[in-house]
């Protein structure tokens, strides 16, 4: 009996199976509703308590959903214990990257890790990694509050869509990831403004939320609020994120692909018997 070794493949993104797709769809729907429901509230809705009432319930649903995605991928064989260990290591590294910055002046190096990881390891892995990284970071820094589930959603979406990018390689891939990191940093600031904007005190300015004013009018007000409030922090975040990718993205991508190949999904050794009598190889 001889031993045949299959050729070593390139690192492939972790595939999404039906159960994982369903859970991701539910998580996406929950995130969209959580951010957007005030835009559809009536004029009689009470919006003076911030997210103190609903944030805890969003968290109660979000955490089991994230765990469910991991368990579903374990059950269908998409990932194994080594991939779970890799997820934990990357989440810890991402949380550590947030410790020295805290988002001060837009300095947010966590996207430097989240974007390449989602790119290499796939959409589901990127979604879970983004949510888990912000959760661990909040535990380390004491930043647990009504904003946490919204931060988890925003980071999870960044990791997810990083896995949806075109399969370019080389210099084109690096520039693509840098551009995506910059756009993702801007989008992160945009959606994180949306979580608290409807609950700001006062409704007598042109940038204040008005319950029942209509979706188009409130979106116009929100955009004006975003431009005049946090865009100055979002632009440095976008620049820093893109520069981090351009400077150190190539070795990070190579390391992630190398670890992904060795951690899981390499084809097993196949044992094949001798060819049957009369075949061309025995003549």
GUFIDREN-997326 format. One line per field, with one value per residue (C-alpha): residue in one letter; x, y, z. Coordinates in pm, 1 decimal. Example, Ala and Ser with C-alpha at 12.3 -4.5 7.8 and 13.67 -1.06 7.14 Angstrom:
BEGIN
residuo	c(A; S) .
xx	c(1230.0; 1367.0) .
yy	c(-450.0; -106.0) .
zz	c(780.0; 714.0) .
This chain:
BEGIN
residuo	c(X; X; X; X; X; X; X; X; X; X; X; X; X; X; X; X; X; X; X; X; X; X; X; X; X; X; X; X; X; X; X; X; X; X; X; X; X; X; X; X; X; X; X; X; X; X; X; X; X; X; X; X; X; X; X; X; X; X; X; X; X; X; X; X; X; X; X; X; X; X; X; X; X; X; X; X; X; X; X; X; X; X; X; X; X; X; X; X; X; X; X; X; X; X; X; X; X; X; X; X; X; X; X; X; X; X; X; X; X; X; X; X; X; X; X; X; X; X; X; X; X; X; X; X; X; X; X; X; X; X; X; X; X; X; X; X; X; X; X; X; X; X; X; X; X; X; X; X; X; X; X; X; X; X; X; X; X; X; X; X; X; X; X; X; X; X; X; X; X; X; X; X; X; X; X; X; X; X; X; X; X; X; X; X; X; X; X; X; X; X; X; X; X; X; X; X; X; X; X; X; X; X; X; X; X; X; X; X; X; X; X; X; X; X; X; X; X; X; X; X; X; X; X; X; X; X; X; X; X; X; X; X; X; X; X; X; X; X; X; X; X; X; X; X; X; X; X; X; X; X; X; X; X; X; X; X; X; X; X; X; X; X; X; X; X; X; X; X; X; X; X; X; X; X; X; X; X; X; X; X; X; X; X) .
xx	c(0.0; 129.4; 61.5; -51.7; -23.2; -254.0; -91.4; -87.6; -365.7; -374.9; -561.3; -932.5; -1199.8; -1420.5; -1734.8; -2080.2; -2332.2; -2713.1; -2742.7; -2474.4; -2635.7; -2970.2; -2814.0; -2614.8; -2931.8; -3110.5; -2814.4; -2810.6; -3183.8; -3147.4; -2867.7; -3057.7; -3369.3; -3166.9; -3002.3; -3292.5; -3614.3; -3613.7; -3630.6; -3973.6; -4105.5; -4423.3; -4435.6; -4586.5; -4300.9; -4101.5; -3734.4; -3594.1; -3428.0; -3157.4; -3105.5; -3114.7; -3432.7; -3363.9; -2981.5; -2982.6; -3232.1; -3033.3; -2729.8; -2928.2; -3015.9; -2687.1; -2451.0; -2640.4; -2655.7; -2277.4; -2227.4; -2483.0; -2288.9; -1975.3; -2159.8; -2329.4; -1995.9; -1852.3; -2146.6; -2126.4; -1747.6; -1667.7; -1434.6; -1271.3; -1106.5; -796.5; -1006.2; -1177.7; -836.7; -736.5; -1056.3; -973.5; -616.6; -722.0; -998.9; -749.5; -502.1; -773.6; -882.4; -520.8; -488.4; -774.9; -620.5; -361.9; -594.5; -955.6; -1040.4; -868.2; -834.2; -961.9; -669.0; -828.3; -574.8; -817.8; -934.9; -580.1; -636.7; -1008.9; -1004.8; -726.5; -871.0; -1214.3; -1050.8; -851.5; -1083.9; -1420.0; -1744.7; -1875.7; -1540.0; -1505.7; -1851.3; -1787.5; -1436.6; -1560.9; -1833.8; -1609.3; -1321.6; -1537.8; -1695.1; -1357.6; -1226.1; -1521.3; -1459.0; -1091.5; -1148.4; -1470.6; -1649.4; -1967.1; -2273.6; -2574.7; -2337.2; -2166.1; -2406.9; -2401.9; -2021.2; -2030.0; -2267.1; -2062.1; -1734.2; -1899.8; -2024.7; -1672.9; -1533.4; -1817.2; -1788.7; -1410.2; -1476.7; -1695.9; -1422.6; -1304.4; -1033.8; -750.5; -391.2; -63.8; -43.6; -402.5; -525.5; -328.3; -466.5; -816.1; -793.9; -653.3; -941.0; -1192.0; -1039.8; -1073.4; -1437.0; -1512.6; -1366.2; -1588.7; -1892.5; -1818.3; -1834.9; -2150.8; -2349.9; -2217.9; -2356.1; -2692.7; -2722.2; -2738.4; -2839.7; -3218.9; -3181.2; -2984.2; -3152.4; -3329.1; -3513.1; -3489.5; -3196.2; -3169.8; -2964.8; -3188.4; -3401.4; -3775.4; -4000.5; -4263.1; -4097.1; -4054.0; -3764.4; -3625.8; -3631.4; -3466.7; -3198.5; -3120.4; -3095.0; -2877.5; -2638.5; -2601.1; -2536.8; -2272.2; -2089.3; -2078.3; -1996.3; -1777.4; -1644.9; -1329.1; -1262.9; -1367.4; -1130.0; -813.0; -943.6; -982.4; -633.4; -468.6; -650.1; -547.8; -185.1; -163.2; -280.5; -39.8; 259.4; 209.2; -79.7; 125.8; 311.2; -11.5; -199.2; 82.5; 87.1; -289.8; -288.5; -3.2; -177.5; -506.0; -338.0; -173.1; -460.9; -730.5; -874.4; -566.6; -665.7; -614.4; -364.9; -527.3; -425.8; -467.2; -405.6; -214.4; -374.0; -593.6; -444.9; -456.5; -449.2; -197.0; 21.1; 81.7; 177.7) .
yy	c(0.0; 343.9; 681.5; 966.0; 1321.5; 1573.1; 1899.6; 2169.6; 2419.8; 2791.7; 2917.9; 2931.7; 3132.3; 2935.7; 2840.0; 2935.2; 2652.9; 2700.5; 2709.3; 2977.1; 3178.8; 3178.8; 3292.0; 3563.6; 3685.7; 3704.6; 3892.5; 4139.0; 4199.0; 4254.7; 4505.6; 4702.3; 4719.5; 4813.5; 5106.8; 5219.5; 5183.0; 5542.4; 5670.9; 5513.2; 5608.8; 5811.6; 6159.7; 6019.5; 5773.4; 5830.1; 5859.3; 6028.4; 5726.0; 5659.7; 5287.4; 5203.8; 5006.1; 4811.4; 4778.5; 4503.5; 4300.6; 4353.6; 4220.3; 3923.7; 3825.5; 3919.5; 3715.0; 3383.4; 3459.1; 3501.1; 3181.5; 3008.0; 3097.3; 2944.5; 2630.6; 2590.4; 2606.4; 2354.6; 2121.8; 2124.7; 2085.9; 2431.4; 2498.2; 2292.7; 2345.2; 2496.3; 2758.5; 2839.7; 2886.4; 3114.6; 3315.1; 3360.9; 3468.5; 3723.0; 3861.9; 3904.5; 4076.3; 4305.6; 4396.9; 4469.1; 4700.4; 4910.5; 4951.9; 5223.6; 5426.6; 5424.6; 5595.6; 5919.0; 6159.4; 5885.0; 5652.4; 5306.9; 5036.3; 4747.2; 4770.1; 4687.8; 4335.0; 4295.7; 4373.1; 4127.9; 3856.8; 3886.3; 3890.2; 3570.5; 3368.3; 3454.4; 3636.7; 3434.3; 3434.7; 3808.5; 3876.3; 3675.8; 3819.5; 4178.7; 4125.9; 3926.3; 4175.4; 4467.7; 4255.8; 4150.9; 4504.9; 4639.9; 4388.1; 4484.5; 4859.4; 4874.4; 5010.0; 4809.1; 5022.2; 5066.7; 5144.6; 4804.5; 4595.4; 4867.5; 4870.5; 4492.1; 4512.9; 4781.5; 4591.7; 4262.8; 4417.9; 4541.9; 4190.6; 4037.1; 4263.7; 4228.4; 3864.4; 3973.3; 4162.7; 4047.5; 3776.8; 4004.7; 3933.5; 4119.1; 4495.3; 4531.2; 4339.8; 4561.5; 4882.8; 4735.7; 4649.1; 4992.7; 5160.1; 4931.5; 4997.1; 5371.1; 5340.3; 5100.2; 5345.1; 5621.5; 5391.7; 5285.2; 5644.7; 5704.3; 5414.9; 5472.2; 5825.6; 5681.7; 5477.0; 5783.1; 6072.0; 6031.2; 6050.7; 6375.1; 6632.8; 6913.1; 6920.4; 7286.6; 7274.4; 7183.8; 6871.9; 6732.9; 6423.1; 6484.1; 6187.2; 6145.9; 6395.6; 6134.9; 5920.2; 6155.7; 6460.1; 6278.2; 6131.3; 6482.9; 6603.8; 6308.5; 6365.7; 6729.9; 6621.6; 6372.1; 6625.4; 6882.7; 6652.9; 6346.5; 6363.3; 6525.8; 6208.6; 5970.0; 6107.7; 6045.4; 5697.4; 5630.6; 5762.4; 5563.8; 5244.3; 5274.1; 5352.6; 5056.6; 4824.8; 4970.1; 4956.6; 4619.3; 4455.9; 4226.4; 4041.3; 4020.4; 3867.9; 3619.1; 3524.5; 3478.3; 3262.4; 3053.7; 3003.4; 2921.7; 2653.1; 2493.8; 2532.8; 2359.5; 2255.4; 2090.7; 1780.7; 1460.5; 1195.5; 950.4; 583.9; 418.1; 58.3; -78.9; -32.9; -319.3; -593.7; -518.0; -141.4; 52.1; 123.4; -250.3; -339.9) .
zz	c(0.0; -90.7; 62.3; -161.6; -39.6; -203.0; -311.5; -50.7; -128.2; -77.5; 228.1; 159.8; 333.4; 569.3; 381.6; 502.1; 529.0; 536.9; 917.0; 942.9; 663.9; 845.5; 1173.2; 997.2; 825.3; 1161.2; 1312.6; 1022.2; 1057.4; 1431.2; 1374.5; 1111.5; 1328.5; 1637.0; 1463.3; 1249.6; 1447.4; 1583.2; 1225.3; 1194.9; 1539.7; 1568.4; 1715.8; 2034.6; 2098.2; 2414.2; 2319.2; 2627.6; 2788.1; 2527.2; 2462.9; 2832.6; 2779.0; 2461.9; 2458.4; 2721.4; 2518.3; 2199.6; 2383.5; 2515.9; 2158.2; 1989.7; 2208.2; 2155.3; 1782.9; 1765.9; 1963.9; 1744.5; 1429.4; 1581.0; 1695.7; 1357.0; 1178.9; 1423.7; 1370.4; 991.5; 985.2; 845.9; 1138.9; 1410.5; 1748.4; 1587.6; 1412.2; 1743.6; 1903.2; 1616.0; 1667.5; 2034.4; 1964.7; 1701.7; 1924.3; 2209.1; 1975.7; 1843.5; 2196.2; 2287.2; 1987.7; 2124.7; 2469.6; 2389.6; 2169.6; 2280.1; 1953.4; 2062.2; 1768.1; 1539.9; 1611.4; 1588.0; 1492.4; 1545.8; 1182.4; 1074.7; 1208.6; 1148.6; 776.6; 674.1; 902.4; 744.7; 403.0; 457.8; 680.5; 533.3; 599.2; 891.2; 1068.5; 1011.9; 1152.3; 1468.1; 1508.7; 1486.6; 1745.1; 1978.5; 1955.8; 2068.0; 2341.2; 2483.6; 2452.4; 2650.3; 2927.5; 2945.7; 2948.0; 3147.3; 2843.7; 2893.8; 2835.1; 2608.8; 2320.6; 2330.6; 2117.6; 1853.5; 1849.9; 1813.9; 1519.1; 1343.9; 1382.8; 1282.2; 960.0; 881.0; 921.9; 722.5; 419.4; 419.0; 329.8; 36.9; -148.7; -494.5; -503.4; -609.4; -513.9; -500.5; -498.7; -620.8; -316.1; -79.9; -228.3; -231.8; 138.6; 221.1; 39.9; 206.6; 550.9; 495.5; 384.7; 669.2; 922.2; 786.2; 788.7; 1146.6; 1263.8; 1064.9; 1207.7; 1559.6; 1542.3; 1451.3; 1771.5; 1998.8; 1773.3; 1814.7; 2193.5; 2219.0; 2434.7; 2255.3; 1923.9; 1832.4; 1591.0; 1225.8; 1309.2; 1584.0; 1550.8; 1524.3; 1595.2; 1326.6; 1091.7; 819.8; 709.3; 444.8; 672.1; 962.6; 735.9; 612.2; 971.1; 1065.5; 777.6; 878.2; 1237.4; 1124.4; 909.8; 1188.4; 1479.4; 1427.7; 1074.2; 1208.3; 1410.5; 1134.3; 871.8; 1080.0; 1158.4; 786.6; 708.7; 988.9; 889.0; 525.2; 615.3; 852.5; 574.6; 318.6; 553.0; 721.9; 541.8; 320.4; 601.3; 802.0; 509.3; 454.1; 822.1; 835.4; 523.6; 655.3; 990.1; 816.3; 608.9; 909.8; 1153.7; 955.4; 624.1; 479.9; 283.5; 478.6; 384.3; 142.3; 138.9; -196.2; -287.7; -584.5; -928.7; -1049.6; -1262.9; -1632.2; -1592.9; -1803.3; -1499.2; -1437.3; -1790.1) .
